[in-house]
């Protein structure tokens, strides 16, 4: 009976899967945080143990052989099983210490979380906090984060979510801009002003169109998708823009405007994997986040 699979180390399967999914040793090395020579040796060792060729070595990278392609799905299932083992084990840790990894949007991480994390660290010095500012979706199922603060309702299975409330938005402009250009009092007035818009993101464009203003992307003479840079453009006087109400009201250089425009709100959802939610350190950080985020939402 062939016992090669019994001797197959997970690290070899992990190397195979990374190369299969990225198509190169360099790409896989970036994913796994290891070196290309190490990955090359692992691939050769796995091929030797199984007695098959997994990849065609090409000038532009690695292409799966027919056998290698057939092994991708079982390898992915093995990866999911390993992650589930890690997740379940971590969820049964009992001590109020260790690391909690929090992810939130870049803007939320910059403007709201630092003082909250400082308080958590003061109250729980044995809990280390890793903050991952990211506008991409971090996967709680794969423990890329322990707790996520989302501006939308997560729909993945096996997640615990809590809607904390809504963050209101308002219209703002730098006082220097308004002193030079005047203060709009209606949507019609607003259309005669410079508006700071988004670049590829269509949210602001769609909002104007919903309000009955048939504008195009070119209507916005200053455009930026990064929310932090966007706010700095508004503060610098590039035009009228939109921001979280609490954020704008705290800035002395800008003025809030009432132009009769109904703005959406940003929902705030606290999210964690159900297997991890009752881990003492994660439950404690969750509770502190919930308590401190409540004043930010309506």
Protein Blocks (a to p, Z undefined) as FASTA:
>chain_A
ZZklmmmcfklmmmmmmmmmnopaklmmmmnopafklmmmmmmmmmmmnopafbdcdfkb
ccddfklmmmmmmmmmmmmmmmmmmmmmmmmpcbdgdjddddddfklmmmmmmmmmmmmm
mmmmmbccdddddfbdcdfklopafbdcdfbdcfbehiacddfbdcdddddddfklmmmn
opafbfklmmmpccdddfklmklmmmmmmnopacdfklpmbdcfblklmmmmmmnopacc
dddfklmmmpmkbccddehiacddddddddddfklmmgmklmmmmmmmmmmmmmmpZZ
